Amino acid sequence: MLTTLKTAYSDTRAGDLAWVLGREPLPALATLELELGDAHVQLRLLGASHQVILSRSGRSCSETVACLPGSTAPLPLGVSEQLGEWDYEFASQVEALSPGSFAARAQELIALVAEHPHGLAGTYPGSPHAFTALLVQRHEDHVHWRTWHSYPQEGRLVSTRTRLALGAQPGAGDGSGTQERVCREGALL
């Protein structure tokens, strides 16, 4: 799904992005809700930022990549977290591209995500290459998503890749009564 976002382009530097797990839903400019088997996924565009919220069998986890007030930590290159029975892996990359390469890559990614049934892309008024895009897929008990955040004024493209291994359904397995945990503000509760 492709939408034109009704806001000024606000996140102006790739270096301002931060990552956090467990953040409550933030105001979104566009959303796409999907059922991927027994998992409910919400893709959320937050300006030049994103939030993905996944829920399954009473458990949930949210990933936010955004310019967050008060955050001074840079976007991590990689993170691996154990979230109860779920395994979470995150990786990010920042590419510096020439103006011609940037425009071609932006057009390619917008077209890819806009035509995908599990994709959400938002473009910003004023620049045809200013966009944020998310694409999610499920394969067995793994949910994968990719995101792209463009910064045409810098010629930078931030891409992220996330894999969430969901593990067995609650109630299945050895019956050990493992306590369900929910990720909140980067910690397990």
C-alpha positions as CSV (number, residue, x, y, z in Angstrom):
1,M,0.0,0.0,0.0
2,L,1.3,3.4,-0.9
3,T,0.1,6.6,0.7
4,T,1.2,10.3,0.6
5,L,1.7,11.4,4.2
6,K,-0.1,14.6,5.2
7,T,2.8,16.1,7.1
8,A,6.0,17.9,6.5
9,Y,9.1,15.8,6.3
10,S,10.5,16.1,9.9
11,D,13.2,13.6,10.6
12,T,16.0,15.3,8.9
13,R,19.1,13.3,9.7
14,A,19.7,9.6,9.5
15,G,22.0,9.9,12.6
16,D,19.0,11.1,14.7
17,L,17.3,7.7,14.5
18,A,17.1,5.6,17.7
19,W,15.8,2.0,18.3
20,V,13.7,0.8,21.2
21,L,11.7,-2.3,22.1
22,G,8.4,-2.2,24.0
23,R,7.3,1.4,23.3
24,E,3.6,1.9,23.5
25,P,1.9,2.8,20.2
26,L,2.8,6.3,19.0
27,P,0.6,8.5,16.9
28,A,0.7,7.1,13.4
29,L,0.3,8.9,10.0
30,A,-0.6,5.6,8.3
31,T,-1.1,2.0,9.5
32,L,-1.6,-1.4,7.9
33,E,-3.0,-4.3,10.0
34,L,-2.3,-7.8,8.9
35,E,-3.1,-11.3,10.1
36,L,-0.2,-13.6,9.4
37,G,-1.4,-17.0,10.6
38,D,-2.0,-16.7,14.3
39,A,0.0,-13.5,14.6
40,H,-1.5,-10.0,14.3
41,V,0.9,-7.4,12.9
42,Q,0.5,-3.7,12.8
43,L,2.8,-1.6,10.5
44,R,2.9,2.0,11.6
45,L,4.4,5.0,9.8
46,L,5.5,7.7,12.3
47,G,6.7,10.4,10.0
48,A,10.2,9.3,8.8
49,S,10.1,6.7,11.5
50,H,8.3,3.4,12.0
51,Q,6.8,1.1,14.6
52,V,5.9,-2.5,14.2
53,I,3.6,-4.1,16.8
54,L,3.2,-7.9,16.8
55,S,0.7,-9.8,19.0
56,R,0.2,-13.5,19.3
57,S,-1.7,-15.5,21.9
58,G,-1.7,-12.7,24.5
59,R,1.9,-11.8,24.0
60,S,3.1,-8.7,22.2
61,C,6.2,-6.9,21.2
62,S,6.8,-3.5,19.6
63,E,9.8,-2.2,17.7
64,T,10.2,1.5,17.2
65,V,12.8,3.2,15.0
66,A,12.3,7.0,15.3
67,C,13.8,10.3,16.4
68,L,12.9,10.0,20.0
69,P,13.1,13.0,22.3
70,G,15.9,12.7,24.8
71,S,17.5,9.7,23.1
72,T,21.2,10.1,22.5
73,A,22.1,6.5,21.6
74,P,22.7,5.9,17.9
75,L,20.8,3.3,15.9
76,P,22.5,0.0,16.7
77,L,24.1,-2.1,14.0
78,G,22.7,-5.3,15.6
79,V,20.7,-6.5,18.5
80,S,19.7,-9.9,19.7
81,E,17.2,-10.3,22.6
82,Q,15.4,-13.2,24.2
83,L,11.8,-12.2,24.8
84,G,10.3,-15.0,26.8
85,E,10.1,-17.8,24.3
86,W,10.6,-15.4,21.4
87,D,14.0,-14.7,19.8
88,Y,14.3,-11.2,18.4
89,E,17.1,-10.1,16.1
90,F,17.5,-6.6,14.6
91,A,20.1,-5.2,12.2
92,S,20.5,-1.8,10.6
93,Q,22.6,-0.3,7.8
94,V,23.1,3.2,6.6
95,E,24.0,3.7,2.9
96,A,25.4,6.9,1.4
97,L,24.4,7.1,-2.2
98,S,25.0,9.5,-5.1
99,P,22.0,11.6,-6.1
100,G,21.3,9.4,-9.2
101,S,21.7,6.1,-7.3
102,F,19.6,7.5,-4.5
103,A,16.7,8.4,-6.8
104,A,16.8,5.0,-8.6
105,R,16.9,3.1,-5.3
106,A,14.1,5.1,-3.8
107,Q,11.9,4.5,-6.9
108,E,12.7,0.7,-6.8
109,L,11.9,0.4,-3.1
110,I,8.7,2.4,-3.2
111,A,7.4,0.3,-6.2
112,L,8.4,-3.0,-4.4
113,V,6.6,-2.1,-1.2
114,A,3.6,-0.4,-2.7
115,E,2.7,-3.5,-4.8
116,H,3.2,-6.0,-2.0
117,P,0.1,-7.2,0.0
118,H,2.1,-7.0,3.2
119,G,3.8,-3.6,2.5
120,L,3.2,-0.1,3.6
121,A,5.1,2.9,2.1
122,G,4.6,6.6,2.7
123,T,6.0,9.4,0.6
124,Y,6.3,13.0,1.8
125,P,5.2,16.2,0.1
126,G,8.0,18.2,-1.4
127,S,10.4,15.4,-2.4
128,P,9.5,12.3,-4.6
129,H,12.4,10.4,-2.9
130,A,11.5,11.1,0.7
131,F,9.8,8.0,2.0
132,T,9.5,5.4,4.8
133,A,8.5,1.9,3.9
134,L,7.9,-1.4,5.7
135,L,7.4,-4.9,4.4
136,V,6.5,-8.0,6.6
137,Q,6.4,-11.7,5.8
138,R,5.9,-14.9,7.8
139,H,7.6,-18.2,7.2
140,E,6.5,-20.9,9.6
141,D,7.1,-19.6,13.2
142,H,9.3,-16.7,12.0
143,V,8.1,-13.2,11.2
144,H,10.5,-11.1,9.2
145,W,10.2,-7.4,8.4
146,R,12.3,-4.9,6.5
147,T,12.1,-1.2,6.7
148,W,13.6,1.7,4.7
149,H,14.0,5.4,5.8
150,S,15.2,7.8,3.2
151,Y,17.1,11.0,3.8
152,P,17.4,12.6,0.3
153,Q,18.9,15.8,1.6
154,E,21.9,13.7,2.9
155,G,21.8,11.0,0.2
156,R,21.4,8.4,3.0
157,L,19.1,5.4,3.1
158,V,18.6,3.6,6.4
159,S,17.5,0.0,6.1
160,T,16.6,-2.4,9.0
161,R,16.0,-6.1,9.0
162,T,14.2,-7.8,11.9
163,R,13.5,-11.5,12.6
164,L,11.2,-12.6,15.4
165,A,11.2,-16.4,16.1
166,L,7.9,-17.0,17.8
167,G,8.5,-20.5,19.2
168,A,5.8,-22.9,20.3
169,Q,2.3,-21.8,21.0
170,P,1.6,-21.1,24.7
171,G,0.3,-24.3,26.3
172,A,2.3,-26.5,23.9
173,G,5.5,-28.2,24.9
174,D,6.7,-29.5,28.2
175,G,4.0,-28.0,30.4
176,S,6.6,-26.3,32.6
177,G,4.5,-23.2,32.9
178,T,7.1,-20.8,31.6
179,Q,5.9,-17.3,32.6
180,E,4.8,-15.2,29.6
181,R,6.8,-12.0,29.3
182,V,6.1,-8.9,27.4
183,C,8.8,-6.5,26.2
184,R,8.3,-3.0,27.5
185,E,10.7,-0.1,27.2
186,G,13.6,-2.4,26.3
187,A,13.3,-4.6,29.3
188,L,11.5,-7.9,30.0
189,L,8.7,-7.7,32.5
